[in-house]
Amino acid sequence: MTHVPNGLLLVDKAEDWTSHDAVAKARRSLGTRKVGHAGTLDPMATGLLVLGVGPSTRLLTHLVGLDKTYTATIRLGVSTVSDDREGTVLFVADPAKIEALAARPDQLAAAVAALTGPIEQSPSAVSAIKVDGRRAYDRVRAGEQVELKKRPVTVHSFEIEPLRLASLAGLSGGNVPVDVIDVDATVVCSSGTYVRALARDLGEALGVGGHLTALRRTKVGPFDVADAVSTEQLKGAEVTPAQLLQPAVVASQLFPVLQLDDAQAIDVGHGKRPSLRDDQRLSDGQVDAPLVAAIAPGGELIGLVEVRNGRLRVVTNFPTAHEGGSQVGSDQERDGDS
């Protein structure tokens, strides 16, 4: 029977690569079509893309909701239709307002503070969110005005570096220099947060407009881009199954762990509901938990289980590396900030 690679692959996506490009190259390098991703990045963005390979695609649904960390450059003084540098310019601020803002960094700090914590955010109009069955970005491209409903997100931290004044030509279609302020930021946020929308809202709060000129995702939950393979390695088919994070290691970073005995492992593998032994506890000391990584005596992830009243109930079963897994993740969405 053909061996199917199994695990997570961390990829440092290069600019101008789509998430689909990374998935396609991983399929070629690893010799399997069973590859999905846990959330897209826009072509403009760089950084961490988490891919699931083989049976580990079943873990991806549990990764999508993890917090994300980004580094970004926000340009104040210009608004665009897409809230990033690739969109058509909608508004250019009066140079006097830019000069006044540059002299009052406390105003910038106050506006950033107001966008930190639990907030209601309107996603960028150029996004993959569906409006009456059509992607918002398709409606924008067709010339429609799109206003998306606000939704709750959490910006855990929004840290900025000292602002930089710049004078740029060609932003509004001519050669007349336009004064702007560039601000480097580090954002830690909940899943579903649009960093492009943060840039837009920061500019609106300051009365000068704003958009994103650079975005890099550095972390997804416990996973760090420092541990990722490069897109050049993917492009050169240099990635091997040995570089995959094993599913048991991944699950142990996300959930409490229950070490099974041989009989329990067999029962869980067959979808049965074995009982806990009197001396068994989860790795966090608890007795009950809604989602637990069930680990076999040999160290393999057998499944994700619910532990309740001393019984195990299989939530997600993990086949051996010789069996298939389901693919998760759409590569057609433009949803790179969440």
N, C-alpha and C positions, 0 to 999 in steps of 0.2 A: 504494500500500500504506500502511496506517495506521502512523504513527510511534508507537512505544511508548517512553515515558520510560525512562531507563536510568541507574541509579546508586544510591547509598545516601542515605537521608534520616535525619538525626539529629533526634529529637523529645524535647523536655523534657516528659515526661508529667506532667499535673496529678494531684493527689490525687482519688480516686474515679473516675478514668478507668480502664477496663480496657485491656489491650494490644489487644484486639479493637476497642475504640472507636477507638484511634489508627490501626490498620490500615484500618478502614472509612472514616475521614475522609480518610486519605491517598489511598485509591482514588478517592474522590469528587473531591478537589482535583486529582489528577493525571490523572484520566480513564482509569484502567486498573485491572483487577482483579488484575494481576500484582504483588502486594505481599505480602511476608512479613516476619517479624521474627526477630531473632537472640537471643531469650530474653525471657521475659515479666517484667513487674513486677506485684506485687500492686496492687489498687486503692488500698490504703492508702499505698503507696510513691509517691514522685515521682522525677523525674530521667530519665536517658538511656535511651531506647529506640531501638535501631538497626533501621531498616526497609530492606529491599532492594526495589528497584522494577525491573520488567521483567527483562531477562536478568541483572541483578545479584543477583537472588534466589539465583543459583548461588554467590555468594560467602558467603552467610549461614552455610553449614555450617562455614566456616573462621573465622567470628567467634564462634560459640557457645562455644568453648573458651578465649577470651581472658580474661586476668585482669580483675577488676572492682574499682572503688573506690567505697566508700559512706561517707556520713556518717550517723550514727545517734544516737538517744537511747535509752539503756537505763535502765529503771526497776528498781531493786533494792528488794526487800521484798515483791513481789507476783508470783506465778506465775499464768499463764493456760493454758487448754487449747491455744491456738494459738500460744503464745509471743509474741503481740503484743497490742496494746491492744484488739483486736476480739473476743478470746476470753473465755469465761467464767472468772471468777476461781477458781482452785483452792486457793490458799494465800496467807495474809498473815502476814508475819513478826512476831515479838514486837518491840514498840517498843524494848525494851532492847537487842536485837541490832542494830537500826538505829543506835541511839545509839552503841553500841560500835564499829561499823564506821565511822561518820562520824569518830570520833576516831582511827582507824588507817588513813589512806589508803595506808600501805605494804602492808597486807593486800590492798587492792584492786589495787594495782600488781602484786603477786606473782601474784594470780589471773589478771590480764590476760596477764602474761608466760607463764604456763603454757598459755594458749590461743593462743600465737603460734608460728608455725613449722609444720612438718608435724604434723598431729593426726588422730585418728580421731574423726569427728563423726557423731552420730545425727541425721538430718534431722528437722525438725519433723513431728509426727504429722499436722498439718493441712497436707499438701503434695500435690503432683500425682503423687508416686511411686506406682506400682501395686503392690498386694499381692494376689497370686492373682487378677490380672485386674481389680481394682477400685482406683480412686484412693483413696489413704489418707484424704483429706479426706471422701470419701463414707462410708467406714467409721466415721470419728469422728462424723459427723453422725447416723449410724444407731445411735450409742450403743456402738460397739465400742471395746475397748481396743486401740490400735495401737502397736506398738513396731517401729520400723524399724532395720534393721541398720546398724551403723556403717560408714562408708566414709572412705577417706583424702582429706583436703583439705589445702590449705596456706594459712595466714594469714600473708601476707608481712609485714604490719605491723598493729598494733592499738594505736592511740594514743588516750589519753583526756585529757579536760580535767578541771579540778578539779571534784569532786563538789558537788552542790547538795542540801541537805535540803529536803523539802517535807512538808506535812501535807495530805492530801486526804480529802474526804468522799465516801461513796457507793461506794467501791471494792469493799466486801464486802457490798453490798446494803443498807446502812444509812447513817445520817448521822453515825456515829461516825468522827472523823478517823483516818486511817491514816498513819503515818509512813513515808516512802519516801526513797530517794536516787536522784536523776537524774544520769546521767553521759552527757555528749556524747562520741562516739567517731568516729574515722576509721579505716576498715578497708580494707586492700588484700588481696585474696584470690583464690585460684584459682576457676575456674568450678566450680559445684557446691557451693560453700560457702553455708550458710544463716546469715545474720546474726542471724535470729531465734533460731536454735539457739545461737549464740554468747552472746546475751543470757541465754538459759535456763541454759546451762552455767556462765556467770559467776556467776549468782545461786545455783546449786546449790553451786558450789565455796566460796562465801562463807557458805552455810548460811541464806540469807535469801530465796531465790527471785528470779527476774528475768524480765522480758519487754521487748519492743521497743515504744516509743511513737511513734517516727518513723524513717523510712528514706528516704534519697535516694541514688540512684546518680549519681555524678558522672563516672565514666570507664568505658569498655569498651575495653581495650587502648589504642591511641593516640587514641581518639576521646573528645572532651570535651563535656560538656553545655553549656559556654559557647558552643559552635558550633551548638547545636541550635535548631530552630524551636519556638515555643511551641504548646501545644494550642489556644490561642485562635486562632493563625494557621491551624491545621488546621481548626478549627471554622468559621472564616470563609471557608474555601476560598481562602486567600491564598497557599498554597504552589504554586510553579511548578517545572517541570523544571530551570530555571536554578539552583535551590537544592540540587540533588542533587550529592553527591560523585561524580565520575566514576570508573568502575571501574578505569581504569589508575592513577589517583591512589591509590585505596584499596589495590589489590593491591601497589603499590610501597611502601606503608607496612607491609605484612604479610610480604612475601617478597622474596628477592633478585630482581633484574631482569635480563632478557636482552633486549637490543635486537636484533630480527630484521632481516634484509634482506628485500627484496620476495619473493624466491623462497621463503625460509623461512616467511614469513608466509602465503603461499598454501598451502604444504604443511601447516603447522600447522592452518590453517583447514579443511583437508580431512581432518584426522586422520592425516596421514602422519607419518613419523619422519625428518625431515631431520637432516643432520649439522651439527655446529658447524664454523665456519671455524677455521683454525689460529690466527687472531688474535682470536677471540672469547673473552670472559670474562664471568662474571656480575658484577653490580654490587658484590658483596662480595669479588671477586677469585678466587672458587673456580671450579673446572671442573665438579664434580658437585654436585647438590643434589636432594633428593626433591621439592621443590615450588618452582617458579620462575614469576614473572610474565613471560609472553612478550609483548613490546610491539612492535607493527608500526611501520614507518617513520613513519607518520602520527600515532603517539602513542596508538593504540587498543590496548586489551587484547584479544589474540587468544585467549589461553588460559592455563591453569595447566599447566605441563609438568614432567615429571621429566627431569633432565639426567644421563645416565649413560654413561660410556665414549664421550663425544663425540657421542651421539645424543640427540634429543629425543623424548619420548613424551608424548602429550597425556593429561592427567589429567582436566581439565575444559575443554571447549570453550566459548567465549563467542561467541554469534551477534551479528550486528549489531543495532542498535537497532530494526530493522524486523522482527526475529524474536522469538519468545516465549522466556520463561524459566520455570523451575519454581518453584513456591511452596514456601517452607520456613517452618516455625514454626507450632505449634499455639496458637491463641488461647484454648483452653479450660482450659489448665493454670494452677494456682495455684502458681507456682514463682518468686516474685519476688526471692529472695535469692541466686540463683546466676548 
